Amino acid sequence: MSRKCAICGKIPMAGTTIARRGLAKKKGGVGKKITGITKRRFLPNIQTVKAAVKGNNKRIKVCATCIKAGKIVKG
């Protein structure tokens, strides 16, 4: 099942999470140290909505940004 917006084409993006330990220098420590970097995914907020597509109602997957912007006509 696709995680892609039917209107703007928004898809999942890749990124990383950085795990740090230690006390920050401004709090009196020796500084934060990176202990690990792991990959993660930023998923778009995809919702299934009934919308008017070419005159008839269909269920399409649309991101919340497009719904808020009024780019679809709910049917």
PDB file with one MODEL, atoms N, CA, C and O in Angstrom:
MODEL        1
ATOM      1  N   MET A   1       0.835  -1.175   0.000  1.00  0.00           N
ATOM      2  CA  MET A   1       0.000   0.000   0.000  1.00  0.00           C
ATOM      3  C   MET A   1       0.885   1.246   0.000  1.00  0.00           C
ATOM      4  O   MET A   1       1.822   1.355   0.791  1.00  0.00           O
ATOM      5  N   SER A   2       0.581   2.167  -0.882  1.00  0.00           N
ATOM      6  CA  SER A   2       1.420   3.338  -1.102  1.00  0.00           C
ATOM      7  C   SER A   2       1.229   4.391  -0.010  1.00  0.00           C
ATOM      8  O   SER A   2       0.113   4.617   0.458  1.00  0.00           O
ATOM      9  N   ARG A   3       2.327   5.030   0.387  1.00  0.00           N
ATOM     10  CA  ARG A   3       2.292   6.148   1.331  1.00  0.00           C
ATOM     11  C   ARG A   3       2.571   7.435   0.565  1.00  0.00           C
ATOM     12  O   ARG A   3       3.447   8.212   0.944  1.00  0.00           O
ATOM     13  N   LYS A   4       1.836   7.654  -0.499  1.00  0.00           N
ATOM     14  CA  LYS A   4       2.066   8.809  -1.355  1.00  0.00           C
ATOM     15  C   LYS A   4       0.779   9.619  -1.478  1.00  0.00           C
ATOM     16  O   LYS A   4      -0.303   9.056  -1.646  1.00  0.00           O
ATOM     17  N   CYS A   5       0.904  10.938  -1.394  1.00  0.00           N
ATOM     18  CA  CYS A   5      -0.252  11.814  -1.541  1.00  0.00           C
ATOM     19  C   CYS A   5      -0.651  11.871  -3.014  1.00  0.00           C
ATOM     20  O   CYS A   5       0.195  12.056  -3.889  1.00  0.00           O
ATOM     21  N   ALA A   6      -1.951  11.710  -3.277  1.00  0.00           N
ATOM     22  CA  ALA A   6      -2.446  11.723  -4.648  1.00  0.00           C
ATOM     23  C   ALA A   6      -2.432  13.129  -5.253  1.00  0.00           C
ATOM     24  O   ALA A   6      -2.473  13.272  -6.475  1.00  0.00           O
ATOM     25  N   ILE A   7      -2.375  14.159  -4.418  1.00  0.00           N
ATOM     26  CA  ILE A   7      -2.427  15.538  -4.913  1.00  0.00           C
ATOM     27  C   ILE A   7      -1.019  16.116  -5.120  1.00  0.00           C
ATOM     28  O   ILE A   7      -0.666  16.527  -6.225  1.00  0.00           O
ATOM     29  N   CYS A   8      -0.222  16.141  -4.045  1.00  0.00           N
ATOM     30  CA  CYS A   8       1.091  16.806  -4.135  1.00  0.00           C
ATOM     31  C   CYS A   8       2.240  15.824  -4.338  1.00  0.00           C
ATOM     32  O   CYS A   8       3.356  16.247  -4.642  1.00  0.00           O
ATOM     33  N   GLY A   9       1.996  14.531  -4.178  1.00  0.00           N
ATOM     34  CA  GLY A   9       3.042  13.540  -4.392  1.00  0.00           C
ATOM     35  C   GLY A   9       4.012  13.397  -3.235  1.00  0.00           C
ATOM     36  O   GLY A   9       5.111  12.871  -3.411  1.00  0.00           O
ATOM     37  N   LYS A  10       3.624  13.857  -2.053  1.00  0.00           N
ATOM     38  CA  LYS A  10       4.501  13.778  -0.874  1.00  0.00           C
ATOM     39  C   LYS A  10       4.728  12.312  -0.504  1.00  0.00           C
ATOM     40  O   LYS A  10       3.785  11.523  -0.448  1.00  0.00           O
ATOM     41  N   ILE A  11       6.005  11.954  -0.251  1.00  0.00           N
ATOM     42  CA  ILE A  11       6.376  10.578   0.076  1.00  0.00           C
ATOM     43  C   ILE A  11       7.254  10.575   1.328  1.00  0.00           C
ATOM     44  O   ILE A  11       7.722  11.634   1.747  1.00  0.00           O
ATOM     45  N   PRO A  12       7.488   9.398   1.936  1.00  0.00           N
ATOM     46  CA  PRO A  12       8.351   9.352   3.119  1.00  0.00           C
ATOM     47  C   PRO A  12       9.766   9.836   2.814  1.00  0.00           C
ATOM     48  O   PRO A  12      10.303   9.591   1.734  1.00  0.00           O
ATOM     49  N   MET A  13      10.361  10.532   3.794  1.00  0.00           N
ATOM     50  CA  MET A  13      11.720  11.037   3.674  1.00  0.00           C
ATOM     51  C   MET A  13      12.611  10.281   4.658  1.00  0.00           C
ATOM     52  O   MET A  13      12.137   9.803   5.689  1.00  0.00           O
ATOM     53  N   ALA A  14      13.895  10.175   4.343  1.00  0.00           N
ATOM     54  CA  ALA A  14      14.840   9.485   5.213  1.00  0.00           C
ATOM     55  C   ALA A  14      15.592  10.502   6.058  1.00  0.00           C
ATOM     56  O   ALA A  14      15.823  11.636   5.637  1.00  0.00           O
ATOM     57  N   GLY A  15      15.970  10.074   7.256  1.00  0.00           N
ATOM     58  CA  GLY A  15      16.738  10.944   8.142  1.00  0.00           C
ATOM     59  C   GLY A  15      17.442  10.100   9.182  1.00  0.00           C
ATOM     60  O   GLY A  15      17.508   8.876   9.061  1.00  0.00           O
ATOM     61  N   THR A  16      17.970  10.753  10.205  1.00  0.00           N
ATOM     62  CA  THR A  16      18.677  10.044  11.265  1.00  0.00           C
ATOM     63  C   THR A  16      18.267  10.566  12.625  1.00  0.00           C
ATOM     64  O   THR A  16      17.828  11.708  12.760  1.00  0.00           O
ATOM     65  N   THR A  17      18.415   9.711  13.643  1.00  0.00           N
ATOM     66  CA  THR A  17      18.297  10.139  15.023  1.00  0.00           C
ATOM     67  C   THR A  17      19.680  10.029  15.639  1.00  0.00           C
ATOM     68  O   THR A  17      20.404   9.066  15.384  1.00  0.00           O
ATOM     69  N   ILE A  18      20.045  11.006  16.442  1.00  0.00           N
ATOM     70  CA  ILE A  18      21.359  11.021  17.071  1.00  0.00           C
ATOM     71  C   ILE A  18      21.180  10.846  18.571  1.00  0.00           C
ATOM     72  O   ILE A  18      20.511  11.651  19.219  1.00  0.00           O
ATOM     73  N   ALA A  19      21.782   9.787  19.128  1.00  0.00           N
ATOM     74  CA  ALA A  19      21.740   9.542  20.569  1.00  0.00           C
ATOM     75  C   ALA A  19      22.963  10.194  21.199  1.00  0.00           C
ATOM     76  O   ALA A  19      24.095   9.948  20.783  1.00  0.00           O
ATOM     77  N   ARG A  20      22.723  11.031  22.211  1.00  0.00           N
ATOM     78  CA  ARG A  20      23.821  11.734  22.879  1.00  0.00           C
ATOM     79  C   ARG A  20      23.796  11.429  24.374  1.00  0.00           C
ATOM     80  O   ARG A  20      22.734  11.182  24.944  1.00  0.00           O
ATOM     81  N   ARG A  21      24.964  11.447  25.002  1.00  0.00           N
ATOM     82  CA  ARG A  21      25.037  11.312  26.444  1.00  0.00           C
ATOM     83  C   ARG A  21      26.046  12.308  26.986  1.00  0.00           C
ATOM     84  O   ARG A  21      26.895  12.813  26.250  1.00  0.00           O
ATOM     85  N   GLY A  22      25.948  12.581  28.258  1.00  0.00           N
ATOM     86  CA  GLY A  22      26.844  13.538  28.890  1.00  0.00           C
ATOM     87  C   GLY A  22      26.117  14.802  29.283  1.00  0.00           C
ATOM     88  O   GLY A  22      24.948  14.993  28.947  1.00  0.00           O
ATOM     89  N   LEU A  23      26.818  15.667  29.997  1.00  0.00           N
ATOM     90  CA  LEU A  23      26.258  16.925  30.464  1.00  0.00           C
ATOM     91  C   LEU A  23      26.796  18.060  29.585  1.00  0.00           C
ATOM     92  O   LEU A  23      27.991  18.116  29.297  1.00  0.00           O
ATOM     93  N   ALA A  24      25.919  18.945  29.170  1.00  0.00           N
ATOM     94  CA  ALA A  24      26.297  20.057  28.303  1.00  0.00           C
ATOM     95  C   ALA A  24      27.324  20.959  28.980  1.00  0.00           C
ATOM     96  O   ALA A  24      27.333  21.083  30.205  1.00  0.00           O
ATOM     97  N   LYS A  25      28.192  21.591  28.184  1.00  0.00           N
ATOM     98  CA  LYS A  25      29.235  22.459  28.720  1.00  0.00           C
ATOM     99  C   LYS A  25      28.657  23.627  29.516  1.00  0.00           C
ATOM    100  O   LYS A  25      29.195  24.010  30.555  1.00  0.00           O
ATOM    101  N   LYS A  26      27.550  24.190  29.012  1.00  0.00           N
ATOM    102  CA  LYS A  26      26.973  25.339  29.718  1.00  0.00           C
ATOM    103  C   LYS A  26      26.329  24.951  31.052  1.00  0.00           C
ATOM    104  O   LYS A  26      25.985  25.818  31.856  1.00  0.00           O
ATOM    105  N   LYS A  27      26.166  23.639  31.283  1.00  0.00           N
ATOM    106  CA  LYS A  27      25.643  23.165  32.572  1.00  0.00           C
ATOM    107  C   LYS A  27      26.755  22.624  33.467  1.00  0.00           C
ATOM    108  O   LYS A  27      26.484  22.028  34.509  1.00  0.00           O
ATOM    109  N   GLY A  28      28.003  22.831  33.059  1.00  0.00           N
ATOM    110  CA  GLY A  28      29.121  22.427  33.895  1.00  0.00           C
ATOM    111  C   GLY A  28      29.759  21.099  33.533  1.00  0.00           C
ATOM    112  O   GLY A  28      30.636  20.624  34.255  1.00  0.00           O
ATOM    113  N   GLY A  29      29.342  20.493  32.437  1.00  0.00           N
ATOM    114  CA  GLY A  29      29.899  19.208  32.027  1.00  0.00           C
ATOM    115  C   GLY A  29      31.029  19.368  31.028  1.00  0.00           C
ATOM    116  O   GLY A  29      31.490  20.476  30.754  1.00  0.00           O
ATOM    117  N   VAL A  30      31.470  18.228  30.487  1.00  0.00           N
ATOM    118  CA  VAL A  30      32.554  18.253  29.505  1.00  0.00           C
ATOM    119  C   VAL A  30      32.028  18.285  28.074  1.00  0.00           C
ATOM    120  O   VAL A  30      32.806  18.321  27.121  1.00  0.00           O
ATOM    121  N   GLY A  31      30.720  18.272  27.931  1.00  0.00           N
ATOM    122  CA  GLY A  31      30.121  18.352  26.604  1.00  0.00           C
ATOM    123  C   GLY A  31      29.385  17.079  26.247  1.00  0.00           C
ATOM    124  O   GLY A  31      29.669  16.008  26.783  1.00  0.00           O
ATOM    125  N   LYS A  32      28.442  17.207  25.340  1.00  0.00           N
ATOM    126  CA  LYS A  32      27.661  16.058  24.877  1.00  0.00           C
ATOM    127  C   LYS A  32      28.491  15.238  23.899  1.00  0.00           C
ATOM    128  O   LYS A  32      29.207  15.794  23.066  1.00  0.00           O
ATOM    129  N   LYS A  33      28.395  13.931  23.999  1.00  0.00           N
ATOM    130  CA  LYS A  33      29.092  13.024  23.082  1.00  0.00           C
ATOM    131  C   LYS A  33      28.055  12.202  22.322  1.00  0.00           C
ATOM    132  O   LYS A  33      27.060  11.757  22.894  1.00  0.00           O
ATOM    133  N   ILE A  34      28.297  12.007  21.043  1.00  0.00           N
ATOM    134  CA  ILE A  34      27.405  11.198  20.214  1.00  0.00           C
ATOM    135  C   ILE A  34      27.743   9.728  20.438  1.00  0.00           C
ATOM    136  O   ILE A  34      28.892   9.317  20.278  1.00  0.00           O
ATOM    137  N   THR A  35      26.728   8.932  20.812  1.00  0.00           N
ATOM    138  CA  THR A  35      26.961   7.508  21.080  1.00  0.00           C
ATOM    139  C   THR A  35      26.367   6.609  20.004  1.00  0.00           C
ATOM    140  O   THR A  35      26.640   5.409  19.980  1.00  0.00           O
ATOM    141  N   GLY A  36      25.569   7.169  19.128  1.00  0.00           N
ATOM    142  CA  GLY A  36      25.004   6.336  18.072  1.00  0.00           C
ATOM    143  C   GLY A  36      24.151   7.145  17.119  1.00  0.00           C
ATOM    144  O   GLY A  36      23.508   8.120  17.507  1.00  0.00           O
ATOM    145  N   ILE A  37      24.158   6.726  15.877  1.00  0.00           N
ATOM    146  CA  ILE A  37      23.314   7.341  14.848  1.00  0.00           C
ATOM    147  C   ILE A  37      22.530   6.225  14.190  1.00  0.00           C
ATOM    148  O   ILE A  37      23.117   5.269  13.682  1.00  0.00           O
ATOM    149  N   THR A  38      21.193   6.336  14.193  1.00  0.00           N
ATOM    150  CA  THR A  38      20.353   5.327  13.560  1.00  0.00           C
ATOM    151  C   THR A  38      19.467   5.985  12.513  1.00  0.00           C
ATOM    152  O   THR A  38      19.098   7.153  12.635  1.00  0.00           O
ATOM    153  N   LYS A  39      19.136   5.223  11.490  1.00  0.00           N
ATOM    154  CA  LYS A  39      18.282   5.744  10.422  1.00  0.00           C
ATOM    155  C   LYS A  39      16.827   5.737  10.871  1.00  0.00           C
ATOM    156  O   LYS A  39      16.418   4.899  11.674  1.00  0.00           O
ATOM    157  N   ARG A  40      16.065   6.664  10.355  1.00  0.00           N
ATOM    158  CA  ARG A  40      14.632   6.721  10.614  1.00  0.00           C
ATOM    159  C   ARG A  40      13.918   7.264   9.389  1.00  0.00           C
ATOM    160  O   ARG A  40      14.551   7.738   8.445  1.00  0.00           O
ATOM    161  N   ARG A  41      12.587   7.189   9.413  1.00  0.00           N
ATOM    162  CA  ARG A  41      11.784   7.696   8.301  1.00  0.00           C
ATOM    163  C   ARG A  41      10.799   8.738   8.810  1.00  0.00           C
ATOM    164  O   ARG A  41      10.177   8.564   9.857  1.00  0.00           O
ATOM    165  N   PHE A  42      10.667   9.816   8.057  1.00  0.00           N
ATOM    166  CA  PHE A  42       9.667  10.829   8.335  1.00  0.00           C
ATOM    167  C   PHE A  42       8.483  10.531   7.418  1.00  0.00           C
ATOM    168  O   PHE A  42       8.573  10.722   6.205  1.00  0.00           O
ATOM    169  N   LEU A  43       7.369  10.061   7.997  1.00  0.00           N
ATOM    170  CA  LEU A  43       6.212   9.672   7.200  1.00  0.00           C
ATOM    171  C   LEU A  43       5.242  10.845   7.063  1.00  0.00           C
ATOM    172  O   LEU A  43       4.985  11.545   8.043  1.00  0.00           O
ATOM    173  N   PRO A  44       4.697  11.071   5.861  1.00  0.00           N
ATOM    174  CA  PRO A  44       3.692  12.120   5.698  1.00  0.00           C
ATOM    175  C   PRO A  44       2.379  11.703   6.355  1.00  0.00           C
ATOM    176  O   PRO A  44       2.082  10.513   6.466  1.00  0.00           O
ATOM    177  N   ASN A  45       1.608  12.674   6.780  1.00  0.00           N
ATOM    178  CA  ASN A  45       0.323  12.410   7.437  1.00  0.00           C
ATOM    179  C   ASN A  45      -0.730  12.129   6.360  1.00  0.00           C
ATOM    180  O   ASN A  45      -1.466  13.026   5.950  1.00  0.00           O
ATOM    181  N   ILE A  46      -0.789  10.873   5.909  1.00  0.00           N
ATOM    182  CA  ILE A  46      -1.689  10.472   4.828  1.00  0.00           C
ATOM    183  C   ILE A  46      -3.036  10.026   5.393  1.00  0.00           C
ATOM    184  O   ILE A  46      -3.097   9.204   6.306  1.00  0.00           O
ATOM    185  N   GLN A  47      -4.103  10.575   4.842  1.00  0.00           N
ATOM    186  CA  GLN A  47      -5.463  10.217   5.245  1.00  0.00           C
ATOM    187  C   GLN A  47      -6.217   9.714   4.025  1.00  0.00           C
ATOM    188  O   GLN A  47      -6.001  10.190   2.911  1.00  0.00           O
ATOM    189  N   THR A  48      -7.108   8.743   4.244  1.00  0.00           N
ATOM    190  CA  THR A  48      -7.972   8.258   3.165  1.00  0.00           C
ATOM    191  C   THR A  48      -9.278   9.041   3.230  1.00  0.00           C
ATOM    192  O   THR A  48      -9.967   9.019   4.250  1.00  0.00           O
ATOM    193  N   VAL A  49      -9.616   9.727   2.151  1.00  0.00           N
ATOM    194  CA  VAL A  49     -10.833  10.541   2.115  1.00  0.00           C
ATOM    195  C   VAL A  49     -11.623  10.244   0.845  1.00  0.00           C
ATOM    196  O   VAL A  49     -11.065   9.846  -0.177  1.00  0.00           O
ATOM    197  N   LYS A  50     -12.939  10.448   0.936  1.00  0.00           N
ATOM    198  CA  LYS A  50     -13.776  10.367  -0.250  1.00  0.00           C
ATOM    199  C   LYS A  50     -13.741  11.737  -0.908  1.00  0.00           C
ATOM    200  O   LYS A  50     -14.054  12.743  -0.271  1.00  0.00           O
ATOM    201  N   ALA A  51     -13.361  11.780  -2.177  1.00  0.00           N
ATOM    202  CA  ALA A  51     -13.255  13.055  -2.880  1.00  0.00           C
ATOM    203  C   ALA A  51     -13.863  12.923  -4.268  1.00  0.00           C
ATOM    204  O   ALA A  51     -13.930  11.833  -4.837  1.00  0.00           O
ATOM    205  N   ALA A  52     -14.300  14.049  -4.792  1.00  0.00           N
ATOM    206  CA  ALA A  52     -14.864  14.079  -6.138  1.00  0.00           C
ATOM    207  C   ALA A  52     -13.713  14.108  -7.139  1.00  0.00           C
ATOM    208  O   ALA A  52     -12.971  15.087  -7.230  1.00  0.00           O
ATOM    209  N   VAL A  53     -13.579  13.005  -7.892  1.00  0.00           N
ATOM    210  CA  VAL A  53     -12.527  12.894  -8.897  1.00  0.00           C
ATOM    211  C   VAL A  53     -13.190  12.674 -10.249  1.00  0.00           C
ATOM    212  O   VAL A  53     -13.838  11.652 -10.473  1.00  0.00           O
ATOM    213  N   LYS A  54     -13.025  13.626 -11.136  1.00  0.00           N
ATOM    214  CA  LYS A  54     -13.614  13.576 -12.477  1.00  0.00           C
ATOM    215  C   LYS A  54     -15.122  13.298 -12.439  1.00  0.00           C
ATOM    216  O   LYS A  54     -15.637  12.498 -13.220  1.00  0.00           O
ATOM    217  N   GLY A  55     -15.813  13.969 -11.525  1.00  0.00           N
ATOM    218  CA  GLY A  55     -17.266  13.871 -11.488  1.00  0.00           C
ATOM    219  C   GLY A  55     -17.844  12.811 -10.575  1.00  0.00           C
ATOM    220  O   GLY A  55     -18.996  12.936 -10.159  1.00  0.00           O
ATOM    221  N   ASN A  56     -17.081  11.760 -10.241  1.00  0.00           N
ATOM    222  CA  ASN A  56     -17.630  10.746  -9.342  1.00  0.00           C
ATOM    223  C   ASN A  56     -16.747  10.628  -8.100  1.00  0.00           C
ATOM    224  O   ASN A  56     -15.569  10.984  -8.117  1.00  0.00           O
ATOM    225  N   ASN A  57     -17.353  10.118  -7.015  1.00  0.00           N
ATOM    226  CA  ASN A  57     -16.647  10.045  -5.744  1.00  0.00           C
ATOM    227  C   ASN A  57     -15.741   8.819  -5.696  1.00  0.00           C
ATOM    228  O   ASN A  57     -16.125   7.720  -6.094  1.00  0.00           O
ATOM    229  N   LYS A  58     -14.538   9.041  -5.201  1.00  0.00           N
ATOM    230  CA  LYS A  58     -13.550   7.970  -5.066  1.00  0.00           C
ATOM    231  C   LYS A  58     -12.833   8.123  -3.739  1.00  0.00           C
ATOM    232  O   LYS A  58     -12.760   9.221  -3.188  1.00  0.00           O
ATOM    233  N   ARG A  59     -12.299   7.015  -3.222  1.00  0.00           N
ATOM    234  CA  ARG A  59     -11.443   7.079  -2.030  1.00  0.00           C
ATOM    235  C   ARG A  59     -10.012   7.298  -2.506  1.00  0.00           C
ATOM    236  O   ARG A  59      -9.474   6.499  -3.273  1.00  0.00           O
ATOM    237  N   ILE A  60      -9.408   8.376  -2.051  1.00  0.00           N
ATOM    238  CA  ILE A  60      -8.023   8.654  -2.417  1.00  0.00           C
ATOM    239  C   ILE A  60      -7.217   8.944  -1.157  1.00  0.00           C
ATOM    240  O   ILE A  60      -7.771   9.325  -0.126  1.00  0.00           O
ATOM    241  N   LYS A  61      -5.907   8.760  -1.253  1.00  0.00           N
ATOM    242  CA  LYS A  61      -5.013   9.045  -0.139  1.00  0.00           C
ATOM    243  C   LYS A  61      -4.422  10.437  -0.332  1.00  0.00           C
ATOM    244  O   LYS A  61      -3.769  10.726  -1.335  1.00  0.00           O
ATOM    245  N   VAL A  62      -4.673  11.289   0.657  1.00  0.00           N
ATOM    246  CA  VAL A  62      -4.254  12.688   0.567  1.00  0.00           C
ATOM    247  C   VAL A  62      -3.572  13.070   1.872  1.00  0.00           C
ATOM    248  O   VAL A  62      -3.988  12.621   2.941  1.00  0.00           O
ATOM    249  N   CYS A  63      -2.529  13.895   1.800  1.00  0.00           N
ATOM    250  CA  CYS A  63      -1.862  14.339   3.027  1.00  0.00           C
ATOM    251  C   CYS A  63      -2.724  15.417   3.706  1.00  0.00           C
ATOM    252  O   CYS A  63      -3.523  16.097   3.062  1.00  0.00           O
ATOM    253  N   ALA A  64      -2.535  15.546   5.015  1.00  0.00           N
ATOM    254  CA  ALA A  64      -3.319  16.493   5.807  1.00  0.00           C
ATOM    255  C   ALA A  64      -3.094  17.931   5.352  1.00  0.00           C
ATOM    256  O   ALA A  64      -3.995  18.762   5.464  1.00  0.00           O
ATOM    257  N   THR A  65      -1.904  18.235   4.841  1.00  0.00           N
ATOM    258  CA  THR A  65      -1.606  19.589   4.362  1.00  0.00           C
ATOM    259  C   THR A  65      -2.516  19.961   3.191  1.00  0.00           C
ATOM    260  O   THR A  65      -3.020  21.081   3.123  1.00  0.00           O
ATOM    261  N   CYS A  66      -2.723  19.009   2.265  1.00  0.00           N
ATOM    262  CA  CYS A  66      -3.597  19.278   1.111  1.00  0.00           C
ATOM    263  C   CYS A  66      -5.060  19.394   1.524  1.00  0.00           C
ATOM    264  O   CYS A  66      -5.811  20.179   0.945  1.00  0.00           O
ATOM    265  N   ILE A  67      -5.467  18.609   2.530  1.00  0.00           N
ATOM    266  CA  ILE A  67      -6.845  18.688   3.015  1.00  0.00           C
ATOM    267  C   ILE A  67      -7.084  20.060   3.647  1.00  0.00           C
ATOM    268  O   ILE A  67      -8.104  20.700   3.389  1.00  0.00           O
ATOM    269  N   LYS A  68      -6.129  20.512   4.483  1.00  0.00           N
ATOM    270  CA  LYS A  68      -6.258  21.827   5.142  1.00  0.00           C
ATOM    271  C   LYS A  68      -6.255  22.962   4.132  1.00  0.00           C
ATOM    272  O   LYS A  68      -6.959  23.956   4.306  1.00  0.00           O
ATOM    273  N   ALA A  69      -5.459  22.814   3.071  1.00  0.00           N
ATOM    274  CA  ALA A  69      -5.351  23.875   2.060  1.00  0.00           C
ATOM    275  C   ALA A  69      -6.569  23.920   1.135  1.00  0.00           C
ATOM    276  O   ALA A  69      -6.711  24.851   0.343  1.00  0.00           O
ATOM    277  N   GLY A  70      -7.447  22.917   1.233  1.00  0.00           N
ATOM    278  CA  GLY A  70      -8.649  22.894   0.401  1.00  0.00           C
ATOM    279  C   GLY A  70      -8.378  22.489  -1.037  1.00  0.00           C
ATOM    280  O   GLY A  70      -9.094  22.915  -1.944  1.00  0.00           O
ATOM    281  N   LYS A  71      -7.357  21.677  -1.261  1.00  0.00           N
ATOM    282  CA  LYS A  71      -7.007  21.268  -2.616  1.00  0.00           C
ATOM    283  C   LYS A  71      -7.900  20.151  -3.139  1.00  0.00           C
ATOM    284  O   LYS A  71      -7.836  19.807  -4.319  1.00  0.00           O
ATOM    285  N   ILE A  72      -8.744  19.576  -2.259  1.00  0.00           N
ATOM    286  CA  ILE A  72      -9.665  18.538  -2.702  1.00  0.00           C
ATOM    287  C   ILE A  72     -11.085  18.963  -2.412  1.00  0.00           C
ATOM    288  O   ILE A  72     -11.334  19.776  -1.522  1.00  0.00           O
ATOM    289  N   VAL A  73     -12.019  18.404  -3.174  1.00  0.00           N
ATOM    290  CA  VAL A  73     -13.444  18.636  -2.935  1.00  0.00           C
ATOM    291  C   VAL A  73     -13.992  17.334  -2.385  1.00  0.00           C
ATOM    292  O   VAL A  73     -14.050  16.326  -3.090  1.00  0.00           O
ATOM    293  N   LYS A  74     -14.395  17.361  -1.115  1.00  0.00           N
ATOM    294  CA  LYS A  74     -14.917  16.144  -0.492  1.00  0.00           C
ATOM    295  C   LYS A  74     -16.255  15.786  -1.110  1.00  0.00           C
ATOM    296  O   LYS A  74     -17.087  16.656  -1.369  1.00  0.00           O
ATOM    297  N   GLY A  75     -16.451  14.494  -1.343  1.00  0.00           N
ATOM    298  CA  GLY A  75     -17.695  14.064  -1.990  1.00  0.00           C
ATOM    299  C   GLY A  75     -18.382  12.969  -1.263  1.00  0.00           C
ATOM    300  O   GLY A  75     -19.439  12.510  -1.695  1.00  0.00           O
TER     301      GLY A  75
ENDMDL
END
